[in-house]
Amino acid sequence: MPDITLEDRIAIHEVIALHGHLIDDREWDRLGEVFTDDIVFDITDFGYGTLYGLPAMLDLVNGVQSDENQPLGHHVTNIVITRQDGETVTTHSKGLAVAADGAAGSAVYEDTLRRDPQGWRIAYRKAMARRTIRE
């Protein structure tokens, strides 16, 4: 089993970080740069169930874009590659979100990324809520 390169590690970190920028900037048409077409996105902890495929994700984000409860900022940190197997890796990271009313939330992301001709992209994501803090 070949080890991933330093360039792979940087690309993996950048694609995970790119998600927050695209969501916060409402650049829905670019989500295919982060997620595979067959993405499985488990956001049950946030009340949305599990989404299957990029079209389902696009339907969700288009439907909640005017929701005042959506965070203004999505931030990811502490990205760790926990397993690698050829053209896939599993990562564990922390997410922080800040809402317009000052509330802050914390989450953990469990991702499986797959390398394809477009580069590394997320094929599976489970977002698990941790807590909310109010000022």
N, CA and C of each residue as an Amber inpcrd file, in Angstrom:
protein
   405
   0.8570000  -1.1770000   0.0000000   0.0000000   0.0000000   0.0000000
   0.8950000   1.2290000   0.0000000   0.8760000   2.0330000  -1.0580000
   1.7370000   3.2040000  -1.1160000   1.2630000   4.2980000  -0.1620000
   2.2250000   4.9860000   0.4410000   1.9110000   6.0860000   1.3240000
   1.5050000   7.2890000   0.4830000   0.6630000   8.1470000   1.0340000
   0.3210000   9.3650000   0.3220000   1.4780000  10.3500000   0.4710000
   1.5910000  11.2310000  -0.4810000   2.7010000  12.1780000  -0.5050000
   2.3640000  13.4260000   0.3130000   3.3710000  14.2410000   0.5310000
   3.1590000  15.5270000   1.1830000   2.1930000  16.3800000   0.3600000
   2.3250000  16.3190000  -0.9620000   1.4100000  17.0610000  -1.8390000
  -0.0310000  16.5790000  -1.6620000  -0.2170000  15.2500000  -1.4990000
  -1.5470000  14.7090000  -1.2300000  -2.1020000  15.2780000   0.0750000
  -1.2850000  15.2820000   1.1060000  -1.7240000  15.7940000   2.4160000
  -2.1760000  17.2550000   2.3140000  -1.4110000  18.0550000   1.6140000
  -1.7800000  19.4680000   1.4560000  -3.0930000  19.5840000   0.6850000
  -3.2360000  18.8200000  -0.3860000  -4.4600000  18.8580000  -1.1880000
  -5.6690000  18.4120000  -0.3610000  -5.5020000  17.4090000   0.4870000
  -6.5870000  16.9230000   1.3470000  -7.0050000  18.0140000   2.3250000
  -6.0410000  18.6490000   2.9660000  -6.3490000  19.7290000   3.8990000
  -7.0630000  20.8760000   3.1800000  -6.5950000  21.2150000   1.9850000
  -7.1950000  22.3370000   1.2660000  -8.6170000  22.0510000   0.8050000
  -8.9090000  20.8410000   0.3690000 -10.2800000  20.5500000  -0.0790000
 -11.2340000  20.5670000   1.1120000 -10.7760000  20.0980000   2.2770000
 -11.6270000  20.1510000   3.4690000 -11.8740000  21.6070000   3.8570000
 -10.8540000  22.4390000   3.8050000 -10.9970000  23.8600000   4.1460000
 -11.8590000  24.6000000   3.1270000 -11.7760000  24.2310000   1.8610000
 -12.5270000  24.9110000   0.8090000 -14.0340000  24.8470000   1.0470000
 -14.5080000  23.7680000   1.6500000 -15.9440000  23.6300000   1.9210000
 -16.5040000  24.8540000   2.6260000 -15.8470000  25.3090000   3.6930000
 -16.3420000  26.4610000   4.4470000 -16.4080000  27.7280000   3.6130000
 -15.3890000  27.9470000   2.7930000 -15.3790000  29.1350000   1.9440000
 -16.5450000  29.1140000   0.9540000 -16.7630000  27.9670000   0.3200000
 -17.8340000  27.8730000  -0.6770000 -19.2070000  28.0290000  -0.0480000
 -19.4080000  27.4170000   1.1150000 -20.7070000  27.5210000   1.7950000
 -20.9500000  28.9620000   2.2400000 -19.9510000  29.5740000   2.8710000
 -20.1250000  30.9390000   3.3710000 -20.3080000  31.9490000   2.2500000
 -19.6650000  31.7090000   1.1040000 -19.7860000  32.6130000  -0.0470000
 -20.9510000  32.2560000  -0.9560000 -21.7170000  31.2150000  -0.5710000
 -22.8800000  30.7580000  -1.3340000 -22.5120000  30.3870000  -2.7730000
 -21.3540000  29.7880000  -2.9430000 -20.8950000  29.3540000  -4.2710000
 -21.2910000  27.8970000  -4.4900000 -22.6040000  27.6600000  -4.5020000
 -23.1490000  26.3050000  -4.6150000 -22.6440000  25.5830000  -5.8670000
 -22.5020000  26.3230000  -6.9680000 -22.0960000  25.7020000  -8.2300000
 -20.6800000  25.1310000  -8.1720000 -19.9180000  25.4420000  -7.1330000
 -18.5520000  24.9280000  -7.0000000 -18.4380000  23.7640000  -6.0100000
 -19.5530000  23.3110000  -5.4270000 -19.4760000  22.2310000  -4.4360000
 -18.9060000  20.9400000  -5.0140000 -18.9830000  20.7680000  -6.3330000
 -18.3760000  19.6100000  -6.9800000 -16.8520000  19.6080000  -6.8910000
 -16.2540000  20.7320000  -6.5170000 -14.8110000  20.7780000  -6.2920000
 -14.4400000  20.1310000  -4.9650000 -15.4070000  20.0390000  -4.0680000
 -15.1780000  19.4910000  -2.7270000 -15.7500000  18.0850000  -2.5870000
 -16.9290000  17.8530000  -3.1650000 -17.6500000  16.6000000  -2.9830000
 -17.7600000  15.8240000  -4.2910000 -17.6880000  14.5040000  -4.1870000
 -17.8920000  13.6480000  -5.3580000 -19.3670000  13.6860000  -5.7510000
 -19.6560000  13.3020000  -6.9740000 -21.0460000  13.2730000  -7.4470000
 -21.9020000  12.3210000  -6.6230000 -21.2780000  11.2670000  -6.0680000
 -22.0160000  10.2680000  -5.2980000 -21.8420000  10.4360000  -3.7880000
 -21.5790000  11.6610000  -3.3470000 -21.3650000  11.9510000  -1.9260000
 -22.4980000  11.3890000  -1.0670000 -22.1210000  10.8410000   0.0780000
 -23.0750000  10.4860000   1.1280000 -22.7500000  11.4250000   2.2820000
 -23.7070000  12.2810000   2.6520000 -23.4820000  13.3260000   3.6470000
 -24.4810000  13.1320000   4.7820000 -23.9910000  12.6410000   5.9140000
 -24.8360000  12.3660000   7.0750000 -24.8480000  13.6020000   7.9780000
 -25.9490000  14.3340000   7.9420000 -26.1090000  15.5070000   8.7930000
 -27.3430000  15.3460000   9.6850000 -27.5210000  14.1090000  10.1280000
 -28.6310000  13.7620000  11.0070000 -28.6030000  14.5950000  12.2800000
 -27.4110000  14.8230000  12.8600000 -27.3000000  15.5970000  14.0930000
 -27.8090000  17.0290000  13.9400000 -27.9250000  17.5010000  12.7110000
 -28.3870000  18.8620000  12.4670000 -29.8130000  18.8920000  11.9190000
 -30.4750000  17.7290000  11.9450000 -31.8770000  17.6590000  11.5610000
 -32.1640000  17.4720000  10.0880000 -31.1440000  17.1440000   9.2790000
 -31.3500000  17.0140000   7.8360000 -31.2220000  15.5870000   7.3210000
 -31.0010000  14.6180000   8.1880000 -30.8800000  13.2310000   7.7470000
 -29.5990000  12.9870000   6.9780000 -29.6510000  12.0140000   6.0850000
 -28.5020000  11.6870000   5.2420000 -28.8560000  12.0100000   3.8000000
 -27.9580000  12.7470000   3.1560000 -28.1470000  13.1300000   1.7560000
 -27.3360000  12.1970000   0.8820000 -27.8970000  11.8380000  -0.2560000
 -27.2270000  10.9320000  -1.1940000 -27.0650000  11.6380000  -2.5350000
 -25.8420000  11.9580000  -2.8740000 -25.5360000  12.5660000  -4.1590000
 -25.4550000  14.0860000  -4.1000000 -24.6410000  14.6300000  -4.9860000
 -24.4460000  16.0670000  -5.0640000 -25.7520000  16.8180000  -5.3600000
 -26.6380000  16.3090000  -6.2180000 -27.9110000  17.0190000  -6.4400000
 -28.7240000  17.1940000  -5.1500000 -28.7090000  16.2050000  -4.2610000
 -29.4350000  16.3290000  -2.9900000 -28.8120000  17.4210000  -2.1220000
 -27.4810000  17.5230000  -2.1420000 -26.8190000  18.5930000  -1.3920000
 -27.2010000  19.9620000  -1.9490000 -27.2140000  20.0700000  -3.2630000
 -27.5640000  21.3470000  -3.8950000 -29.0020000  21.7360000  -3.5800000
 -29.9050000  20.7620000  -3.5660000 -31.2910000  21.0490000  -3.1920000
 -31.3580000  21.6020000  -1.7720000 -30.6030000  20.9980000  -0.8520000
 -30.6120000  21.4540000   0.5350000 -30.0600000  22.8770000   0.6550000
 -28.8860000  23.1240000   0.1210000 -28.2800000  24.4510000   0.2940000
 -29.1120000  25.5420000  -0.3840000 -29.7040000  25.2310000  -1.5150000
 -30.5760000  26.2090000  -2.1610000 -31.8270000  26.4680000  -1.3350000
 -32.2820000  25.4510000  -0.6100000 -33.4830000  25.5840000   0.2060000
 -33.2720000  26.3120000   1.5180000 -32.0450000  26.3310000   2.0410000
 -31.7940000  26.9620000   3.3410000 -30.9980000  28.2530000   3.2300000
 -30.7090000  28.7040000   2.0260000 -29.8410000  29.8740000   1.8810000
 -30.4090000  31.1360000   2.5200000 -31.7150000  31.2460000   2.6600000
 -32.2940000  32.4290000   3.2980000 -32.6530000  32.1710000   4.7630000
 -32.3130000  30.9930000   5.2850000 -32.5870000  30.6520000   6.6790000
 -31.6740000  31.4870000   7.5890000 -32.2780000  32.3350000   8.4240000
 -31.5040000  33.2050000   9.2990000 -30.6920000  32.4400000  10.3380000
 -31.0110000  31.1620000  10.5640000 -30.2820000  30.3640000  11.5400000
 -29.0110000  29.7400000  10.9740000 -28.7890000  29.8900000   9.6790000
 -27.5780000  29.3350000   9.0850000 -26.3630000  30.1460000   9.5310000
 -25.2600000  29.4670000   9.8690000 -24.0610000  30.1790000  10.3120000
 -23.5170000  31.1210000   9.2460000 -22.9200000  32.2030000   9.7140000
 -22.2560000  33.1480000   8.8220000 -20.8580000  32.6670000   8.4650000
 -20.2660000  31.8650000   9.3420000 -18.9040000  31.3980000   9.1050000
 -18.7420000  29.9380000   9.4930000 -18.1950000  29.1570000   8.5680000
 -17.8670000  27.7540000   8.8160000 -16.3460000  27.6450000   8.8020000
 -15.7630000  27.1260000   9.8860000 -14.3150000  27.0150000  10.0070000
 -13.9630000  25.5780000  10.3600000 -12.8760000  25.0850000   9.7990000
 -12.4460000  23.7190000  10.0890000 -11.0050000  23.7560000  10.5830000
 -10.6990000  22.8920000  11.5310000  -9.3730000  22.8510000  12.1300000
  -9.0560000  21.4330000  12.5930000  -7.8450000  21.2290000  13.0550000
  -7.4170000  19.9490000  13.6300000  -7.6460000  18.7780000  12.6730000
  -7.2970000  18.9450000  11.4160000  -7.4800000  17.9050000  10.4090000
  -6.4000000  16.8430000  10.5850000  -6.8440000  15.6050000  10.7770000
  -5.9260000  14.4920000  10.9610000  -6.3270000  13.3700000  10.0060000
  -5.3570000  12.8420000   9.2850000  -5.6130000  11.6740000   8.4390000
  -5.4770000  10.4560000   9.3250000  -6.5650000   9.6950000   9.4630000
  -6.5690000   8.5690000  10.3930000  -6.3750000   7.2160000   9.7120000
  -6.6150000   7.1690000   8.3970000  -6.4500000   5.9010000   7.6770000
  -6.2310000   6.2190000   6.2140000  -5.4130000   5.4160000   5.5850000
  -5.2140000   5.5630000   4.1420000  -5.1960000   4.1960000   3.5010000
  -5.7530000   4.1600000   2.3100000  -5.8430000   2.8940000   1.5750000
  -5.8080000   3.2100000   0.0880000  -4.6150000   3.3490000  -0.4370000
  -4.4820000   3.6170000  -1.8690000  -5.0790000   4.9390000  -2.2750000
  -6.2180000   4.9010000  -2.9340000  -6.8460000   6.1040000  -3.4700000
  -7.8980000   6.7050000  -2.5420000  -7.9850000   6.2440000  -1.2940000
  -8.9120000   6.8320000  -0.3200000  -8.1770000   7.0880000   0.9970000
  -8.6570000   8.1040000   1.7050000  -8.1820000   8.3840000   3.0530000
  -9.3810000   8.7090000   3.9240000  -9.2340000   8.4790000   5.2110000
 -10.2400000   8.8680000   6.1850000  -9.6290000   9.9620000   7.0510000
 -10.3970000  11.0160000   7.2800000  -9.9170000  12.1140000   8.1000000
 -10.8850000  12.3910000   9.2470000 -10.3570000  13.0480000  10.2410000
 -11.0980000  13.4640000  11.4280000 -10.7510000  14.9320000  11.6240000
 -11.7610000  15.8030000  11.7560000 -11.4860000  17.2270000  11.9410000
 -12.5580000  17.8600000  12.8150000 -12.2710000  19.0710000  13.2500000
 -13.2000000  19.8390000  14.0780000 -13.7690000  20.9760000  13.2580000
 -15.0410000  21.2500000  13.4520000 -15.6870000  22.3630000  12.7890000
 -16.2140000  23.3550000  13.8070000 -16.0880000  24.6180000  13.4800000
 -16.6300000  25.6960000  14.3040000 -17.5110000  26.5490000  13.4130000
 -18.6440000  27.0000000  13.9460000 -19.5410000  27.8490000  13.1710000
 -19.9990000  29.0060000  14.0500000 -20.1500000  30.1640000  13.4220000
 -20.5820000  31.3670000  14.1240000 -21.8390000  31.8890000  13.4420000
 -22.8780000  32.1090000  14.2430000 -24.1550000  32.5950000  13.7150000
 -24.2390000  34.1170000  13.8340000 -25.2020000  34.7080000  13.1390000
 -25.3840000  36.1630000  13.1380000 -25.6690000  36.6970000  14.5380000
 -26.3040000  35.8990000  15.3890000 -26.6360000  36.3700000  16.7360000
 -25.4980000  36.1770000  17.7380000 -24.3420000  35.7190000  17.2540000
 -23.1870000  35.5280000  18.1240000 -23.0530000  34.1240000  18.6750000
 -24.0340000  33.2730000  18.4360000 -23.9270000  31.8970000  18.9050000
 -22.7910000  31.1970000  18.1670000 -22.1240000  30.3060000  18.8650000
 -21.0470000  29.5250000  18.2580000 -21.3600000  28.0600000  18.4470000
 -21.0600000  27.2530000  17.4440000 -21.2970000  25.8190000  17.5230000
 -20.0350000  25.0580000  17.1760000 -19.9700000  23.8410000  17.6760000
 -18.8120000  22.9880000  17.4340000 -19.2860000  21.6570000  16.8710000
 -18.5120000  21.1110000  15.9620000 -18.8550000  19.8270000  15.3430000
 -17.5810000  19.0350000  15.0880000 -17.7710000  17.7620000  14.8310000
 -16.6820000  16.8880000  14.3960000 -17.0770000  16.3480000  13.0350000
 -16.1280000  16.3620000  12.0980000 -16.3350000  15.7920000  10.7770000
 -15.5430000  14.5000000  10.6590000 -16.2030000  13.4570000  10.2080000
 -15.5500000  12.2060000   9.8160000 -15.7140000  12.1310000   8.3050000
 -14.6130000  12.2210000   7.5710000 -14.6580000  12.2490000   6.1090000
 -13.8960000  11.0920000   5.5030000 -14.3860000  10.6260000   4.3830000
 -13.6250000   9.7290000   3.5220000 -13.4400000  10.4700000   2.2080000
 -12.1960000  10.6610000   1.8370000 -11.8750000  11.3400000   0.5920000
 -11.3490000  10.3310000  -0.4030000 -11.6690000  10.5690000  -1.6590000
 -11.2540000   9.6790000  -2.7400000 -10.5010000  10.5020000  -3.7840000
  -9.3890000   9.9530000  -4.2470000  -8.6430000  10.6140000  -5.3180000
  -9.1980000  10.1300000  -6.6480000  -9.5640000  11.0840000  -7.4950000
 -10.0490000  10.7760000  -8.8390000  -9.3820000  11.7620000  -9.8020000
  -9.7230000  11.7410000 -11.0760000  -9.0620000  12.6610000 -12.0130000
  -9.1680000  14.1450000 -11.6380000 -10.1750000  14.5210000 -10.8590000
 -10.3190000  15.9130000 -10.4230000  -9.4910000  16.2250000  -9.1770000
  -8.8660000  15.2180000  -8.6020000  -8.0990000  15.4030000  -7.3730000
  -8.8110000  14.7500000  -6.1990000  -8.4180000  15.1390000  -4.9930000
  -9.0430000  14.6100000  -3.7770000 -10.3700000  15.3150000  -3.5480000
 -11.4140000  14.5160000  -3.3110000 -12.7270000  15.0710000  -2.9850000
 -13.3890000  14.1980000  -1.9240000 -14.3060000  14.7910000  -1.1980000
 -15.0010000  14.0870000  -0.1250000 -16.1010000  13.2150000  -0.7210000
 -16.0430000  11.8990000  -0.4330000 -17.0460000  10.9480000  -0.9090000
 -18.0460000  10.5880000   0.1920000 -17.6270000  10.7810000   1.4440000
 -18.5040000  10.5120000   2.5900000 -18.1700000  11.5170000   3.6810000
 -19.1940000  12.1180000   4.2550000 -18.9960000  13.0170000   5.3980000
 -20.0910000  12.7670000   6.4170000 -19.6700000  12.6370000   7.6770000
 -20.6060000  12.6120000   8.7970000 -20.2570000  13.8020000   9.6740000
 -21.2320000  14.6820000   9.8800000 -21.0510000  15.8550000  10.7320000
 -21.7860000  15.5930000  12.0440000 -21.0400000  15.6490000  13.1350000
 -21.6110000  15.3700000  14.4500000 -21.5310000  16.6200000  15.3160000
 -22.6950000  17.0960000  15.7750000 -22.7620000  18.2990000  16.6110000
 -22.1400000  18.0210000  17.9760000 -21.4680000  19.0160000  18.5140000
 -20.8640000  18.8820000  19.8350000 -21.5710000  19.7290000  20.8780000
 -21.6290000  21.0460000  20.6800000 -22.3300000  21.8970000  21.6350000
 -22.5160000  23.2820000  21.0480000 -23.3950000  24.0540000  21.6980000
 -23.6230000  25.4360000  21.3060000 -23.3340000  26.3090000  22.5180000
 -22.6680000  27.4110000  22.2750000 -22.3270000  28.3440000  23.3480000
 -22.9650000  29.6950000  23.0010000 -23.6590000  30.2810000  23.9320000
 -24.2730000  31.6040000  23.7320000 -23.5270000  32.6080000  24.6070000
 -23.3890000  33.8270000  24.0770000 -22.7390000  34.8940000  24.8660000
 -23.7050000  35.4160000  25.9000000
